[in-house]
């Protein structure tokens, strides 16, 4: 399965000061890099959807509800800068 990175994710990555590229690791969607092209982590397990995917497939209302549920489950990760959870929370959701 190939994942197409959505403009939403590129925008969110830019706000965080990182670059993203399609993952070279088969279990993940996106690889996160510093602006110096140093690898940081891989995010987004293949087989699970994310906010921009839900938005395209089911519309804004459904995607927003899914994002709310995700963020409620993963709220502790939002402040752990540099972790896989931090980047997933802030780029994919």
C-alpha positions as CSV (number, residue, x, y, z in Angstrom):
1,X,0.0,0.0,0.0
2,X,1.3,3.4,-1.0
3,X,0.4,6.4,1.1
4,X,0.1,9.8,-0.6
5,X,1.1,12.6,1.8
6,X,-1.6,15.3,1.8
7,X,-1.0,19.0,1.7
8,X,-2.4,19.3,5.2
9,X,0.5,17.2,6.5
10,X,3.1,19.2,4.6
11,X,1.6,22.4,6.1
12,X,1.6,21.0,9.6
13,X,5.2,19.7,9.2
14,X,6.3,23.2,8.1
15,X,4.8,24.7,11.2
16,X,6.8,22.3,13.3
17,X,10.0,23.2,11.4
18,X,10.6,19.7,9.9
19,X,10.5,18.1,6.5
20,X,8.4,15.0,5.6
21,X,8.8,12.4,2.9
22,X,7.1,9.1,2.0
23,X,8.5,6.5,4.4
24,X,11.1,4.1,3.3
25,X,10.0,1.8,6.1
26,X,7.3,-0.6,5.0
27,X,5.1,-0.3,8.1
28,X,4.9,3.5,8.1
29,X,3.4,6.3,6.0
30,X,5.8,9.2,6.6
31,X,9.5,9.8,7.6
32,X,10.2,13.0,9.5
33,X,13.5,14.8,9.0
34,X,15.1,18.0,10.4
35,X,15.8,20.8,8.0
36,X,19.4,19.5,7.8
37,X,17.9,16.2,6.4
38,X,18.7,14.3,9.6
39,X,16.2,11.4,10.1
40,X,14.1,11.9,13.2
41,X,11.4,9.2,13.1
42,X,8.7,7.4,11.1
43,X,5.0,8.0,11.7
44,X,1.6,6.8,10.7
45,X,1.1,3.1,10.6
46,X,0.1,1.8,7.3
47,X,-3.5,0.4,7.5
48,X,-4.8,3.2,9.8
49,X,-6.4,6.4,8.6
50,X,-5.6,9.9,9.7
51,X,-7.3,13.3,9.6
52,X,-6.5,14.3,6.0
53,X,-7.5,10.9,4.7
54,X,-10.8,10.9,6.6
55,X,-11.4,14.5,5.4
56,X,-11.0,13.5,1.8
57,X,-13.1,10.3,2.1
58,X,-15.9,11.2,4.5
59,X,-15.9,15.0,4.8
60,X,-15.0,17.6,7.4
61,X,-17.5,16.7,10.1
62,X,-16.6,13.1,10.2
63,X,-12.9,13.8,10.1
64,X,-13.1,16.4,12.9
65,X,-14.9,13.9,15.1
66,X,-12.2,11.2,14.4
67,X,-9.5,13.8,15.2
68,X,-11.2,14.6,18.5
69,X,-11.3,11.0,19.4
70,X,-7.6,10.4,18.5
71,X,-6.5,13.5,20.4
72,X,-8.4,12.4,23.5
73,X,-6.7,9.1,23.4
74,X,-3.2,10.5,22.7
75,X,-3.3,13.8,24.5
76,X,-0.2,12.9,26.7
77,X,2.0,12.7,23.5
78,X,1.3,16.2,22.2
79,X,4.0,17.8,24.5
80,X,6.7,15.1,24.2
81,X,8.7,16.9,21.5
82,X,10.8,14.7,19.2
83,X,8.8,11.5,19.8
84,X,6.9,9.5,17.2
85,X,3.6,10.3,19.1
86,X,4.4,14.0,19.0
87,X,4.9,14.1,15.3
88,X,1.9,11.9,14.6
89,X,-0.3,14.0,16.8
90,X,0.8,17.3,15.2
91,X,1.3,16.2,11.6
92,X,-1.4,13.6,10.9
93,X,-4.1,14.8,13.3
